[in-house]
Amino acid sequence: MVSNSHDSKTISLDKYGIKNAKVNYQLSPDELHQETLDKGQGVESSTGALAINTGEFTGRSPRDRFIVKDDITKDRIWWGDINKPFDPDAFQKLYEKITAFLSGKEVYVRDAFACADENYRTNIRVVNEYPWSNLFVYNMFLRPSESDLKDFKEDWLVVNAPGFMADPEVDGTRQHNFAILDFTRKTAIVGGTGYTGEIKKGIFSALNFILPGFNNTLPMHCSANVGKDGDTSIFFGLSGTG
């Protein structure tokens, strides 16, 4: 069964191994806001903003981020406590588990862009278990026009299921939550955590590998402004520190 908002196309997730899902595609922020309230997954603040309790995790879990070690990454990644290797076969098995978990459920799908410069633009498709996670994707990434969506083909797929818990002894993770990147499959899987920043960090990590290594371009995590004479200043630092 597939459903979609009034002005968007219908899609199937069968090719990703997500079968018989009720797919809500490119829902508007208002629709996602209301879906979250209707499902009891959030509340409105006094200002009308949507407030979510993300559960166990209110921030990223860097010790549970992995990168599949394969022919693309084995000699290009600085492996260690930050970049932990993950077995390709273990990734495939975990991917099949998380897609089976989402099969038959109501899910939320959004197509979006990363990178404003068209020379480096990356098409991403995100499949979310929860509507408020999909609203985060709407807010975080660049939004395609209706014409962009007609022939949209993702460069990267992100599958996000906070309700899916890994079994470390079987799945090869450190604990029940995980965020894993596979550069051969161009796929990221995030499970066991409601913290939506793992989605953004997954795509940003992919760009941090791809752009310097294959496009001779340095991505920067910063903000910028332009002066009256056209001069540009860039500002580095932790998010929200000013």
Residue frames as a rotation matrix with the C-alpha (Angstrom) as fourth column:
MET 1
0.578 0.816 0.000 0.00
0.816 -0.578 0.000 0.00
0.000 0.000 -1.000 0.00
VAL 2
-0.601 -0.793 0.103 1.36
0.798 -0.602 0.018 3.40
0.048 0.093 0.995 -0.95
SER 3
0.642 0.754 -0.135 0.07
0.755 -0.653 -0.056 6.83
-0.130 -0.065 -0.989 -0.03
ASN 4
-0.530 -0.813 0.240 1.38
0.839 -0.543 0.013 10.26
0.120 0.208 0.971 -0.85
SER 5
-0.413 0.350 -0.841 0.60
0.265 -0.837 -0.478 13.93
-0.871 -0.420 0.253 -0.37
HIS 6
0.497 0.867 -0.036 -1.73
0.192 -0.150 -0.970 15.66
-0.846 0.475 -0.241 -2.79
ASP 7
0.855 -0.127 -0.503 0.85
-0.484 -0.545 -0.685 17.05
-0.187 0.829 -0.527 -5.20
SER 8
-0.193 -0.979 0.061 3.58
-0.898 0.202 0.390 14.39
-0.395 0.021 -0.919 -5.16
LYS 9
-0.031 0.113 -0.993 4.16
-0.742 0.663 0.099 11.15
0.670 0.740 0.063 -6.98
THR 10
0.839 0.305 0.449 3.70
-0.521 0.687 0.506 7.65
-0.154 -0.659 0.736 -5.60
ILE 11
-0.102 -0.922 -0.372 6.77
-0.871 0.264 -0.414 5.53
0.480 0.282 -0.831 -4.94
SER 12
0.913 0.254 -0.320 7.51
-0.104 0.903 0.418 1.97
0.395 -0.348 0.850 -3.93
LEU 13
0.285 -0.831 0.478 10.26
-0.953 -0.193 0.234 0.88
-0.102 -0.523 -0.846 -1.56
ASP 14
0.957 0.169 0.235 10.32
-0.159 0.985 -0.063 -2.74
-0.242 0.024 0.970 -2.74
LYS 15
0.670 -0.736 -0.098 13.71
0.084 0.206 -0.975 -2.35
0.738 0.645 0.200 -4.43
TYR 16
-0.143 -0.713 0.687 15.21
-0.741 -0.382 -0.552 -1.48
0.656 -0.588 -0.474 -1.05
GLY 17
-0.688 -0.070 -0.722 13.74
0.235 0.920 -0.313 -4.59
0.687 -0.385 -0.617 0.56
ILE 18
-0.870 0.494 -0.004 11.01
-0.200 -0.359 -0.912 -2.65
-0.452 -0.792 0.411 2.37
LYS 19
-0.842 0.537 -0.048 7.85
0.266 0.493 0.829 -4.54
0.468 0.685 -0.558 1.42
ASN 20
-0.046 0.983 -0.176 4.16
0.745 0.151 0.650 -3.71
0.666 -0.101 -0.739 1.84
ALA 21
-0.673 -0.240 -0.700 4.87
0.675 -0.587 -0.447 -0.40
-0.303 -0.773 0.557 3.53
LYS 22
0.623 0.770 0.136 2.46
0.781 -0.601 -0.172 2.50
-0.051 0.213 -0.976 3.69
VAL 23
-0.397 -0.910 0.122 4.68
0.916 -0.386 0.108 5.18
-0.051 0.155 0.987 2.18
ASN 24
0.772 0.504 -0.387 4.13
0.497 -0.858 -0.127 8.85
-0.396 -0.095 -0.913 2.96
TYR 25
-0.068 -0.844 0.531 6.25
0.995 -0.022 0.092 10.66
-0.066 0.535 0.842 0.37
GLN 26
-0.760 -0.387 0.522 7.34
0.469 -0.883 0.030 14.32
0.449 0.268 0.852 0.54
LEU 27
0.314 0.878 -0.360 4.74
0.917 -0.183 0.355 15.30
0.246 -0.442 -0.863 3.12
SER 28
0.225 -0.158 0.961 4.62
0.043 -0.984 -0.172 18.99
0.973 0.080 -0.215 3.96
PRO 29
-0.830 -0.552 0.083 5.93
-0.020 -0.119 -0.993 20.28
0.558 -0.825 0.088 7.32
ASP 30
-0.365 0.775 0.516 2.34
-0.926 -0.357 -0.120 20.89
0.091 -0.521 0.848 8.46
GLU 31
0.536 0.571 -0.622 1.37
-0.555 0.793 0.250 17.32
0.636 0.211 0.742 7.57
LEU 32
-0.136 -0.687 -0.714 4.38
0.277 0.665 -0.693 15.87
0.951 -0.292 0.100 9.40
HIS 33
-0.829 -0.088 0.552 3.69
-0.425 -0.543 -0.724 18.11
0.363 -0.835 0.413 12.39
GLN 34
0.053 0.960 0.274 0.11
-0.990 0.015 0.138 16.88
0.129 -0.279 0.952 12.58
GLU 35
0.436 0.034 -0.899 1.08
-0.210 0.976 -0.065 13.24
0.875 0.217 0.433 12.02
THR 36
-0.613 -0.757 -0.226 3.45
0.109 0.203 -0.973 13.50
0.783 -0.621 -0.042 14.97
LEU 37
-0.682 0.439 0.585 0.74
-0.730 -0.446 -0.517 14.92
0.034 -0.780 0.625 17.20
ASP 38
0.321 0.896 -0.306 -1.86
-0.878 0.402 0.259 12.40
0.355 0.185 0.916 16.03
LYS 39
0.331 -0.280 -0.901 0.48
0.047 0.959 -0.280 9.51
0.942 0.051 0.331 16.82
GLY 40
0.994 0.104 0.027 1.28
-0.015 -0.113 0.993 10.88
0.106 -0.988 -0.111 20.27
GLN 41
0.418 -0.908 -0.033 4.97
0.879 0.414 -0.235 11.20
0.227 0.070 0.971 19.41
GLY 42
-0.745 -0.642 0.184 5.30
0.575 -0.757 -0.311 14.88
0.339 -0.126 0.932 20.30
VAL 43
0.232 0.788 -0.571 3.56
0.903 -0.392 -0.175 17.90
-0.362 -0.475 -0.802 21.79
GLU 44
0.255 -0.097 0.962 3.20
0.533 -0.816 -0.224 21.54
0.806 0.570 -0.156 20.84
SER 45
-0.627 -0.508 -0.590 5.01
0.778 -0.385 -0.496 24.08
0.025 -0.771 0.637 22.98
SER 46
0.053 0.657 -0.752 3.41
0.590 -0.628 -0.507 27.36
-0.806 -0.416 -0.421 24.07
THR 47
-0.353 -0.265 -0.897 4.73
-0.460 -0.786 0.413 28.93
-0.814 0.559 0.155 20.86
GLY 48
0.701 0.670 -0.244 3.25
-0.571 0.321 -0.756 26.22
-0.428 0.669 0.608 18.64
ALA 49
-0.140 -0.832 -0.537 6.63
-0.949 0.267 -0.166 24.61
0.282 0.486 -0.827 17.97
LEU 50
0.744 0.349 -0.570 6.82
-0.277 0.937 0.213 20.82
0.608 -0.001 0.794 17.90
ALA 51
-0.001 -0.719 0.695 8.60
-1.000 -0.015 -0.018 19.34
0.024 -0.695 -0.719 20.93
ILE 52
0.608 0.102 -0.787 9.96
-0.307 0.945 -0.115 15.79
0.732 0.312 0.606 20.78
ASN 53
0.428 -0.523 0.737 11.45
-0.741 0.264 0.617 13.55
-0.518 -0.810 -0.274 23.44
THR 54
0.264 -0.393 -0.881 14.08
-0.820 0.389 -0.419 11.57
0.508 0.833 -0.219 21.53
GLY 55
0.918 0.226 -0.326 14.39
-0.059 0.891 0.451 9.06
0.392 -0.395 0.831 24.34
GLU 56
0.726 -0.647 -0.234 17.65
0.621 0.469 0.628 7.52
-0.297 -0.601 0.742 25.49
PHE 57
-0.318 -0.914 0.251 19.83
0.924 -0.240 0.298 9.63
-0.212 0.327 0.921 23.22
THR 58
0.767 0.495 -0.409 19.74
0.415 -0.868 -0.273 13.43
-0.490 0.040 -0.871 23.18
GLY 59
0.357 -0.715 -0.601 22.97
-0.791 -0.574 0.213 13.67
-0.497 0.399 -0.770 21.21
ARG 60
0.480 -0.263 -0.837 25.15
-0.631 0.559 -0.538 11.64
0.609 0.786 0.102 18.90
SER 61
0.784 -0.292 0.548 26.88
-0.255 0.653 0.713 8.46
-0.566 -0.698 0.437 20.01
PRO 62
0.404 -0.660 -0.634 30.31
-0.914 -0.252 -0.319 8.64
0.051 0.708 -0.705 18.28
ARG 63
-0.527 -0.648 0.549 31.43
-0.702 0.697 0.148 5.28
-0.479 -0.307 -0.822 19.67
ASP 64
-0.109 0.585 0.804 28.59
0.229 0.802 -0.552 3.62
-0.967 0.124 -0.221 17.75
ARG 65
0.689 0.200 -0.696 29.40
-0.587 -0.410 -0.699 5.08
-0.425 0.890 -0.165 14.32
PHE 66
0.024 -0.639 0.768 30.96
0.217 0.754 0.620 2.59
-0.976 0.152 0.156 11.88
ILE 67
0.242 -0.026 -0.970 32.22
-0.906 -0.364 -0.216 2.60
-0.348 0.931 -0.111 8.29
VAL 68
0.915 0.099 0.391 32.20
0.026 0.953 -0.303 -0.52
-0.402 0.288 0.869 6.15
LYS 69
-0.006 -0.987 -0.162 35.78
-0.582 -0.129 0.803 -1.53
-0.813 0.099 -0.574 5.41
ASP 70
0.702 0.279 0.655 35.97
0.362 0.652 -0.666 -2.53
-0.613 0.705 0.357 1.75
ASP 71
0.049 -0.748 0.662 38.02
0.994 0.099 0.039 -1.88
-0.094 0.657 0.748 -1.39
ILE 72
0.421 0.167 0.892 36.96
0.432 -0.901 -0.035 1.78
0.798 0.400 -0.452 -1.47
THR 73
0.815 0.098 0.572 37.72
-0.355 -0.695 0.625 2.61
0.459 -0.712 -0.531 2.15
LYS 74
0.865 -0.367 -0.343 40.36
0.499 0.706 0.503 0.18
0.057 -0.606 0.793 3.42
ASP 75
-0.117 -0.993 0.010 43.37
0.993 -0.117 -0.018 2.32
0.019 0.008 1.000 2.40
ARG 76
-0.348 0.055 0.936 41.68
0.366 -0.911 0.189 5.74
0.863 0.408 0.297 2.54
ILE 77
0.693 0.656 0.301 40.21
-0.081 -0.344 0.936 5.86
0.717 -0.672 -0.185 6.04
TRP 78
-0.513 -0.770 0.378 42.18
-0.492 -0.097 -0.865 6.65
0.703 -0.630 -0.330 9.20
TRP 79
0.290 0.674 -0.680 40.84
0.124 0.678 0.725 3.72
0.949 -0.294 0.113 11.20
GLY 80
-0.842 -0.538 -0.022 40.63
0.083 -0.088 -0.993 4.00
0.532 -0.838 0.119 14.97
ASP 81
-0.730 0.555 -0.399 38.29
0.547 0.123 -0.828 4.98
-0.411 -0.823 -0.393 17.78
ILE 82
-0.392 0.582 -0.712 36.54
-0.451 -0.796 -0.403 7.59
-0.802 0.163 0.575 15.62
ASN 83
0.116 0.362 -0.925 36.35
-0.983 0.174 -0.055 5.64
0.140 0.916 0.376 12.36
LYS 84
-0.267 -0.145 0.953 35.55
-0.544 0.839 -0.024 2.08
-0.796 -0.525 -0.303 13.35
PRO 85
-0.772 -0.064 -0.632 35.58
-0.609 0.359 0.707 -0.61
0.181 0.931 -0.316 10.64
PHE 86
0.045 0.830 0.556 32.51
-0.630 0.455 -0.629 -2.76
-0.775 -0.322 0.543 9.95
ASP 87
-0.723 -0.348 0.596 32.38
0.101 0.801 0.591 -5.99
-0.683 0.488 -0.544 8.00
PRO 88
-0.754 0.426 -0.500 30.58
-0.653 -0.399 0.644 -5.79
0.075 0.812 0.579 4.60
ASP 89
-0.587 0.551 -0.593 28.68
0.188 0.805 0.563 -9.05
0.788 0.219 -0.576 5.14
ALA 90
-0.602 0.349 -0.719 27.60
0.774 0.033 -0.632 -7.94
-0.196 -0.937 -0.290 8.61
PHE 91
-0.792 0.320 -0.519 26.34
-0.319 -0.943 -0.094 -4.69
-0.520 0.091 0.849 7.11
GLN 92
-0.695 0.542 -0.473 24.27
-0.451 0.184 0.874 -6.55
0.560 0.820 0.116 4.54
LYS 93
-0.517 0.493 -0.700 22.69
0.641 0.764 0.065 -8.76
0.567 -0.415 -0.712 7.21
LEU 94
-0.624 0.265 -0.735 21.91
0.554 -0.514 -0.655 -5.76
-0.552 -0.816 0.174 9.42
TYR 95
-0.836 0.330 -0.438 20.49
-0.523 -0.724 0.451 -3.88
-0.168 0.606 0.777 6.43
GLU 96
-0.594 0.629 -0.501 18.18
-0.035 0.602 0.798 -6.80
0.804 0.491 -0.336 5.70
LYS 97
-0.513 0.386 -0.767 17.05
0.852 0.340 -0.398 -6.81
0.107 -0.858 -0.503 9.34
ILE 98
-0.703 0.219 -0.676 16.27
0.161 -0.878 -0.451 -3.11
-0.692 -0.426 0.582 9.47
THR 99
-0.766 0.462 -0.448 14.39
-0.622 -0.352 0.700 -3.17
0.165 0.814 0.557 6.15
ALA 100
-0.539 0.589 -0.602 12.42
0.391 0.808 0.440 -6.22
0.746 0.002 -0.666 7.32
PHE 101
-0.638 0.251 -0.728 11.59
0.697 -0.216 -0.684 -4.29
-0.328 -0.944 -0.037 10.49
LEU 102
-0.708 0.330 -0.624 10.16
-0.342 -0.934 -0.105 -1.43
-0.618 0.139 0.774 8.39
SER 103
-0.883 0.395 -0.254 8.26
-0.094 0.381 0.920 -3.72
0.461 0.836 -0.299 6.03
GLY 104
-0.247 0.901 -0.356 4.52
0.761 0.407 0.504 -3.56
0.600 -0.147 -0.787 6.57
LYS 105
-0.220 0.110 -0.969 4.82
0.815 -0.525 -0.245 -0.35
-0.536 -0.844 0.025 8.59
GLU 106
0.880 0.388 0.275 3.86
0.470 -0.800 -0.373 3.22
0.076 0.457 -0.886 7.86
VAL 107
-0.071 -0.972 -0.224 7.02
0.880 -0.167 0.444 5.08
-0.469 -0.166 0.867 6.85
TYR 108
0.833 0.256 -0.491 7.99
0.104 -0.943 -0.317 8.56
-0.544 0.213 -0.812 5.72
VAL 109
0.107 -0.772 0.626 10.21
0.933 0.296 0.206 9.16
-0.344 0.562 0.752 2.70
ARG 110
0.805 0.100 -0.585 11.89
-0.027 -0.978 -0.205 12.36
-0.593 0.181 -0.785 1.57
ASP 111
0.332 -0.700 0.633 14.09
0.934 0.147 -0.327 13.16
0.136 0.699 0.702 -1.41
ALA 112
0.916 -0.100 -0.388 16.49
0.052 -0.931 0.361 16.04
-0.397 -0.351 -0.848 -0.86
PHE 113
0.603 -0.770 0.208 19.83
0.216 -0.093 -0.972 17.53
0.768 0.631 0.111 -1.83
ALA 114
0.624 -0.582 -0.521 23.09
0.463 -0.262 0.847 18.04
-0.630 -0.770 0.106 0.00
CYS 115
-0.513 -0.858 -0.030 25.53
0.608 -0.387 0.693 20.70
-0.606 0.337 0.720 -1.32
ALA 116
0.396 0.679 -0.618 24.18
0.091 -0.699 -0.709 23.93
-0.914 0.224 -0.339 -2.81
ASP 117
-0.241 -0.570 -0.786 26.77
-0.788 -0.357 0.501 24.00
-0.566 0.740 -0.363 -5.61
GLU 118
0.744 0.654 -0.140 25.39
-0.600 0.560 -0.571 21.95
-0.295 0.508 0.809 -8.50
ASN 119
0.145 -0.777 -0.613 28.90
-0.740 0.326 -0.588 20.68
0.657 0.539 -0.527 -9.31
TYR 120
-0.855 -0.518 -0.014 28.88
-0.343 0.586 -0.734 18.76
0.389 -0.623 -0.679 -6.03
ARG 121
-0.101 0.916 0.389 25.16
-0.991 -0.125 0.038 18.30
0.083 -0.382 0.921 -5.43
THR 122
-0.970 -0.185 -0.158 24.33
-0.156 0.971 -0.183 14.95
0.188 -0.153 -0.970 -3.87
ASN 123
-0.076 0.994 -0.083 20.84
-0.681 0.009 0.732 13.47
0.728 0.112 0.676 -4.15
ILE 124
-0.967 -0.220 0.131 19.68
-0.241 0.609 -0.756 11.74
0.087 -0.762 -0.642 -0.99
ARG 125
0.033 0.972 -0.232 16.63
-0.363 0.228 0.903 9.64
0.931 0.054 0.360 -0.21
VAL 126
-0.870 -0.291 0.398 15.77
-0.451 0.145 -0.881 9.18
0.199 -0.946 -0.257 3.45
VAL 127
-0.021 0.836 -0.549 13.36
0.029 0.549 0.835 6.55
0.999 0.002 -0.036 4.75
ASN 128
-0.753 -0.216 0.622 12.16
-0.539 -0.340 -0.771 7.35
0.378 -0.915 0.139 8.28
GLU 129
-0.667 0.524 -0.530 10.18
0.647 0.760 -0.064 5.28
0.369 -0.386 -0.846 10.74
TYR 130
-0.113 0.591 -0.799 8.77
0.842 -0.370 -0.393 8.42
-0.527 -0.717 -0.456 12.39
PRO 131
0.580 0.419 0.698 7.20
0.759 -0.589 -0.277 11.58
0.295 0.691 -0.660 10.91
TRP 132
0.954 -0.215 -0.208 9.19
-0.083 -0.858 0.506 13.95
-0.287 -0.466 -0.837 13.13
SER 133
0.017 -0.965 0.261 12.45
0.332 0.252 0.909 12.43
-0.943 0.071 0.325 11.90
ASN 134
-0.064 0.052 0.997 11.29
0.997 0.038 0.062 13.16
-0.035 0.998 -0.054 8.36
LEU 135
0.916 0.384 0.117 10.50
0.378 -0.923 0.066 16.74
0.133 -0.016 -0.991 9.40
PHE 136
0.465 -0.844 -0.266 14.12
0.003 -0.299 0.954 17.05
-0.885 -0.445 -0.136 10.53
VAL 137
-0.296 -0.564 0.771 15.23
0.768 0.341 0.543 15.94
-0.569 0.752 0.332 7.07
TYR 138
0.480 0.556 0.678 12.98
0.835 -0.526 -0.160 18.60
0.268 0.643 -0.717 5.53
ASN 139
0.982 -0.065 -0.180 14.57
0.024 -0.891 0.454 21.27
-0.189 -0.450 -0.873 7.73
MET 140
0.373 -0.927 0.035 18.17
0.061 0.062 0.996 20.09
-0.926 -0.370 0.079 7.39
PHE 141
-0.460 -0.612 0.643 18.67
0.601 0.318 0.733 19.44
-0.654 0.724 0.221 3.68
LEU 142
-0.788 0.118 -0.604 18.03
-0.451 -0.779 0.436 21.36
-0.419 0.615 0.668 0.46
ARG 143
-0.078 0.913 0.399 14.57
0.027 0.402 -0.915 20.94
-0.997 -0.061 -0.056 -1.04
PRO 144
-0.867 -0.197 0.458 14.06
0.425 0.190 0.885 19.81
-0.261 0.962 -0.081 -4.64
SER 145
-0.535 0.721 -0.440 11.47
-0.772 -0.629 -0.094 21.49
-0.345 0.289 0.893 -6.82
GLU 146
0.415 0.770 0.485 8.58
-0.376 0.630 -0.679 19.52
-0.828 0.100 0.551 -8.30
SER 147
0.799 -0.171 -0.577 10.48
-0.559 0.141 -0.817 19.33
0.221 0.975 0.018 -11.60
ASP 148
-0.284 -0.949 0.137 13.57
-0.922 0.231 -0.309 18.02
0.262 -0.214 -0.941 -9.76
LEU 149
-0.308 0.215 0.927 11.48
-0.627 0.687 -0.368 15.22
-0.715 -0.695 -0.077 -8.28
LYS 150
0.609 0.663 -0.436 10.16
-0.754 0.314 -0.577 13.95
-0.246 0.680 0.691 -11.62
ASP 151
0.691 -0.447 -0.568 13.34
-0.116 0.707 -0.698 12.05
0.714 0.548 0.437 -12.48
PHE 152
0.377 -0.554 0.742 14.95
-0.920 -0.317 0.230 12.00
0.108 -0.769 -0.630 -9.04
LYS 153
0.675 -0.288 -0.679 17.52
0.179 0.957 -0.228 9.27
0.715 0.032 0.698 -8.53
GLU 154
0.941 -0.264 0.210 19.30
-0.295 -0.342 0.892 9.13
-0.164 -0.902 -0.400 -5.22
ASP 155
0.173 -0.959 -0.225 23.08
-0.503 0.110 -0.857 9.07
0.846 0.262 -0.464 -4.90
TRP 156
-0.901 -0.433 0.008 22.76
-0.203 0.406 -0.891 8.03
0.383 -0.805 -0.454 -1.25
LEU 157
0.190 0.940 -0.284 20.08
-0.017 0.293 0.956 6.16
0.982 -0.177 0.071 0.66
VAL 158
-0.820 -0.330 0.467 19.55
-0.463 -0.097 -0.881 6.63
0.336 -0.939 -0.073 4.40
VAL 159
0.060 0.814 -0.578 17.37
0.148 0.565 0.812 4.13
0.987 -0.134 -0.086 6.29
ASN 160
-0.759 -0.287 0.585 16.43
-0.417 -0.476 -0.774 5.40
0.501 -0.831 0.242 9.75
ALA 161
0.239 0.829 -0.505 14.58
0.026 0.515 0.857 3.23
0.971 -0.218 0.102 12.28
PRO 162
-0.346 -0.389 0.854 14.85
-0.766 -0.408 -0.496 4.42
0.541 -0.826 -0.158 15.90
GLY 163
0.442 0.652 0.616 12.64
-0.888 0.414 0.198 1.55
-0.126 -0.635 0.762 17.05
PHE 164
0.821 -0.211 -0.530 14.95
-0.050 0.899 -0.435 -1.15
0.568 0.384 0.728 15.68
MET 165
0.581 -0.623 0.523 17.47
-0.740 -0.138 0.658 -2.44
-0.338 -0.770 -0.541 18.21
ALA 166
0.213 -0.610 -0.763 20.57
-0.608 0.529 -0.592 -4.31
0.765 0.590 -0.258 17.11
ASP 167
0.994 -0.062 0.092 21.84
-0.026 0.679 0.734 -7.39
-0.108 -0.732 0.673 18.93
PRO 168
0.459 -0.878 -0.134 25.57
-0.876 -0.472 0.096 -6.70
-0.148 0.074 -0.986 19.47
GLU 169
-0.138 -0.544 0.827 26.50
-0.401 0.795 0.456 -10.38
-0.905 -0.269 -0.328 19.81
VAL 170
0.254 0.338 0.906 24.86
0.628 0.655 -0.421 -11.21
-0.736 0.676 -0.046 16.48
ASP 171
0.889 0.331 0.317 25.11
0.453 -0.525 -0.720 -7.99
-0.072 0.784 -0.617 14.50
GLY 172
0.054 -0.981 0.185 28.66
0.960 0.000 -0.280 -6.85
0.274 0.193 0.942 15.30
THR 173
0.352 0.115 0.929 27.69
0.010 -0.993 0.119 -3.50
0.936 -0.032 -0.351 16.80
ARG 174
-0.755 -0.635 0.167 28.92
-0.117 -0.120 -0.986 -2.18
0.646 -0.763 0.017 20.15
GLN 175
-0.794 0.606 0.037 25.42
0.055 0.134 -0.989 -1.94
-0.605 -0.784 -0.140 21.59
HIS 176
-0.104 0.860 0.500 21.81
0.723 0.410 -0.556 -1.71
-0.684 0.303 -0.664 20.41
ASN 177
0.788 0.369 -0.493 22.17
0.001 -0.801 -0.599 1.65
-0.616 0.471 -0.631 18.62
PHE 178
-0.179 -0.849 0.497 24.26
0.675 0.261 0.690 2.20
-0.715 0.460 0.526 15.49
ALA 179
0.756 0.250 -0.604 25.01
-0.321 -0.663 -0.676 4.48
-0.570 0.705 -0.421 12.56
ILE 180
-0.046 -0.751 0.659 26.85
0.330 0.611 0.720 2.76
-0.943 0.250 0.220 9.71
LEU 181
0.414 0.068 -0.908 28.07
-0.713 -0.595 -0.370 4.05
-0.566 0.801 -0.198 6.34
ASP 182
0.140 -0.354 0.925 28.68
0.500 0.831 0.242 1.83
-0.854 0.428 0.294 3.32
PHE 183
-0.094 -0.266 -0.959 30.47
-0.509 -0.815 0.276 3.66
-0.856 0.514 -0.059 0.50
THR 184
-0.974 -0.182 0.135 30.14
0.006 0.575 0.818 0.78
-0.227 0.797 -0.559 -1.96
ARG 185
-0.388 0.910 0.149 26.38
0.922 0.382 0.064 0.56
0.001 0.162 -0.987 -1.56
LYS 186
-0.834 0.041 0.550 26.10
0.014 -0.995 0.095 4.34
0.551 0.088 0.830 -0.95
THR 187
0.294 0.931 -0.217 23.82
0.154 0.178 0.972 3.55
0.943 -0.319 -0.092 1.93
ALA 188
-0.788 -0.419 0.452 23.64
-0.382 -0.244 -0.892 4.63
0.484 -0.875 0.032 5.57
ILE 189
0.123 0.820 -0.560 21.62
0.349 0.492 0.797 2.81
0.929 -0.293 -0.226 8.23
VAL 190
-0.740 -0.244 0.626 20.72
-0.433 -0.540 -0.722 4.36
0.514 -0.806 0.294 11.57
GLY 191
0.165 0.823 -0.544 18.92
0.079 0.539 0.839 2.40
0.983 -0.181 0.024 14.26
GLY 192
0.105 -0.047 -0.993 18.25
0.883 0.464 0.072 2.25
0.457 -0.885 0.091 17.98
THR 193
-0.648 -0.319 -0.692 18.43
0.617 -0.753 -0.230 6.02
-0.447 -0.576 0.684 18.50
GLY 194
0.439 0.876 0.201 15.87
0.873 -0.362 -0.328 8.77
-0.214 0.320 -0.923 18.09
TYR 195
0.138 -0.448 -0.883 18.51
0.128 -0.876 0.465 11.48
-0.982 -0.177 -0.063 17.85
THR 196
0.863 0.381 0.331 18.03
0.348 0.027 -0.937 12.85
-0.366 0.924 -0.110 14.33
GLY 197
0.570 -0.719 -0.399 21.49
-0.714 -0.673 0.192 14.43
-0.407 0.175 -0.897 14.17
GLU 198
-0.154 -0.608 0.779 22.82
-0.027 0.790 0.612 10.98
-0.988 0.073 -0.138 13.26
ILE 199
0.571 0.423 0.704 21.10
0.684 0.229 -0.693 11.39
-0.454 0.877 -0.158 9.86
LYS 200
0.971 -0.218 -0.095 22.79
-0.238 -0.881 -0.410 14.72
0.006 0.421 -0.907 9.15
LYS 201
0.258 -0.940 0.224 26.15
-0.722 -0.033 0.691 13.50
-0.643 -0.340 -0.687 10.43
GLY 202
0.193 -0.141 0.971 25.93
0.368 0.928 0.062 10.42
-0.910 0.345 0.231 8.20
ILE 203
0.808 0.142 0.572 25.59
0.589 -0.218 -0.778 12.50
0.014 0.966 -0.260 5.03
PHE 204
0.841 -0.540 0.038 28.17
-0.542 -0.839 0.055 15.02
0.002 -0.067 -0.998 6.22
SER 205
0.183 -0.788 0.588 30.63
-0.363 0.502 0.785 12.18
-0.914 -0.358 -0.194 6.91
ALA 206
0.423 0.028 0.906 30.03
0.703 0.620 -0.348 10.78
-0.571 0.784 0.243 3.43
LEU 207
0.947 -0.051 0.317 30.77
0.180 -0.734 -0.655 14.19
0.266 0.677 -0.686 1.89
ASN 208
0.646 -0.745 0.169 33.88
-0.667 -0.442 0.601 14.55
-0.372 -0.501 -0.781 4.05
PHE 209
0.027 -0.605 0.796 35.21
0.128 0.792 0.598 11.38
-0.991 0.086 0.099 2.44
ILE 210
0.401 0.248 0.882 33.98
0.831 0.307 -0.465 11.86
-0.386 0.919 -0.082 -1.13
LEU 211
0.991 0.121 0.064 34.68
0.137 -0.877 -0.461 15.54
0.000 0.465 -0.885 -1.78
PRO 212
0.438 -0.894 -0.095 38.37
-0.734 -0.417 0.536 15.71
-0.519 -0.165 -0.839 -0.73
GLY 213
-0.143 -0.572 0.808 39.22
-0.106 0.821 0.562 12.21
-0.984 -0.005 -0.177 -1.94
PHE 214
-0.219 0.159 0.963 37.51
0.825 0.558 0.095 12.22
-0.522 0.815 -0.253 -5.32
ASN 215
0.627 0.535 0.566 36.62
0.754 -0.597 -0.272 15.86
0.193 0.598 -0.778 -6.12
ASN 216
-0.419 -0.902 0.105 39.66
0.817 -0.425 -0.391 17.73
0.397 -0.078 0.914 -4.76
THR 217
-0.052 0.530 0.847 37.29
-0.139 -0.843 0.519 19.87
0.989 -0.090 0.118 -2.68
LEU 218
-0.885 -0.304 -0.353 37.43
0.313 0.174 -0.934 20.65
0.345 -0.937 -0.059 1.04
PRO 219
0.187 0.977 0.107 34.02
0.401 -0.175 0.899 20.68
0.897 -0.125 -0.424 2.75
MET 220
-0.861 -0.472 0.191 33.78
0.061 -0.468 -0.882 22.99
0.505 -0.748 0.431 5.75
HIS 221
0.025 0.835 -0.549 31.37
0.910 0.209 0.359 22.91
0.415 -0.509 -0.755 8.69
CYS 222
-0.776 -0.364 -0.515 30.91
0.533 -0.815 -0.227 26.63
-0.337 -0.450 0.827 9.11
SER 223
0.509 0.861 -0.017 28.71
0.733 -0.444 -0.515 29.63
-0.451 0.249 -0.857 8.48
ALA 224
-0.605 -0.710 0.360 29.45
0.791 -0.485 0.372 32.66
-0.090 0.510 0.856 6.32
ASN 225
0.518 0.740 -0.429 28.37
0.519 -0.670 -0.531 36.20
-0.680 0.052 -0.731 5.64
VAL 226
-0.070 -0.460 0.885 29.09
0.970 -0.240 -0.048 38.68
0.235 0.855 0.463 2.87
GLY 227
-0.351 -0.163 -0.922 30.13
0.555 -0.829 -0.064 42.29
-0.754 -0.534 0.381 3.44
LYS 228
0.544 0.654 -0.526 28.93
0.048 -0.650 -0.758 45.34
-0.838 0.387 -0.385 1.54
ASP 229
0.100 -0.603 -0.792 31.92
-0.900 -0.395 0.187 45.10
-0.425 0.694 -0.582 -0.82
GLY 230
0.677 0.268 -0.685 31.32
-0.608 0.729 -0.314 41.44
0.416 0.629 0.657 -1.61
ASP 231
-0.475 -0.878 -0.057 33.99
-0.640 0.389 -0.663 40.15
0.605 -0.278 -0.746 0.75
THR 232
0.535 0.673 -0.511 33.18
-0.230 0.697 0.679 36.91
0.813 -0.246 0.528 2.55
SER 233
-0.427 -0.589 0.686 33.93
-0.873 0.071 -0.483 35.88
0.236 -0.805 -0.544 6.11
ILE 234
0.188 0.452 -0.872 33.57
-0.127 0.892 0.435 32.33
0.974 0.029 0.225 7.36
PHE 235
-0.014 -0.045 0.999 33.00
-0.972 -0.233 -0.024 31.29
0.234 -0.971 -0.040 10.97
PHE 236
-0.206 -0.143 -0.968 34.13
-0.071 0.989 -0.131 27.99
0.976 0.042 -0.214 12.43
GLY 237
-0.759 -0.095 0.644 33.11
-0.640 -0.076 -0.765 26.49
0.122 -0.993 -0.002 15.76
LEU 238
-0.881 0.471 0.028 30.63
0.436 0.835 -0.337 24.24
-0.182 -0.284 -0.941 17.47
SER 239
-0.379 0.828 0.414 27.00
0.505 -0.190 0.842 24.63
0.776 0.528 -0.346 16.48
GLY 240
0.580 0.813 -0.045 25.18
0.526 -0.331 0.783 27.33
0.622 -0.478 -0.620 18.39
THR 241
0.117 -0.613 -0.782 28.26
0.960 -0.133 0.248 28.89
-0.256 -0.779 0.572 20.02
GLY 242
0.883 0.267 -0.385 28.05
0.192 -0.956 -0.223 32.15
-0.428 0.123 -0.896 18.07
